[in-house]
Amino acid sequence: MEIKILGTGGFSNDGSFYNCFAIDGHLLAETPPDILQSLRASSIPLEDIDTILISHFHGDHCFGLPFLLFNMFLRKKTKQTTRPPTRLIAPPGVREWMRTLLGLAISPDHPYIEWAFSNFEIVEMEEGRRYRLPKGLWLEFSRSYHSPETFSILAGNAGEENPAFIATSDTRWGPAIETLAKKGARLLLCDSGGAKPGDVHMSPEDIREHILPGMADTARLLATHYAGRRVSEGRLEYAKAGDLFLI
């Protein structure tokens, strides 16, 4: 499995690419406002994306979706590609939310909106359900401690029961997040936007106290969703746009 970090910034942002990542070059997790720029900087063609995940409906995770879909629509319309993405997976209520967002972005009657609904398999996330995707990948989702409804992402290789990779998405610390750290993933991408323990996002102190002790010695933790300069220390490493990991 290949994990590529496209961005690490959140709502509080110093000009960095917003948080998102790709799996195996064809699964895109999150569609922040600058998603087209992030994809270009990471040399990921729109035509390669066949699955889009959105963990929750905050703007720094999803406001780029209209621009992403509009540009995919244009490429399809002008015969530059032969296939759109096949699926979009997001929290419950995604269809209503998506129609509203796409309409606000351009106009409710623009043809790219009906194109999107006709050409995508739109799937609502369900905690604990295993979604088997083509190309030897499976996904599961676990609720985070965040509002609106937010899901952490677990990804595994076909034939392996335990996830190889977990992304906690935005969350404060809680027992369910500690449980994720003990699932045996080889790489954990962890929200670290909090300034102190108990914030709406986990802080570096939360990660050191609650997450790292439950992880296997051979596992690796990357902190993301942060603003400003951060320095890696011991097992707490900070992800950077362009980082590539094979697990």
Secondary structure, DSSP 8 states (H G I E B T S, - for coil): -EEEEEE-B-SS-SS--BSEEEETTTEEE---TTHHHHHHHTT--GGG--EEE-----HHHHTTHHHHHHHHHHHHHTTS-S----EEEESTTHHHHHHHHHHHHT-TT-HHHHHHHHH-EEEE--TT--EEETTTEEEEEEE-S-SS--EEEEEEETT-SS-SEEE--S----HHHHHHHTS--SEEEEE---SSTTSSS--HHHIIIIIGGGS-TT-EEEEES--S----BTTEEE--TT-EEE-
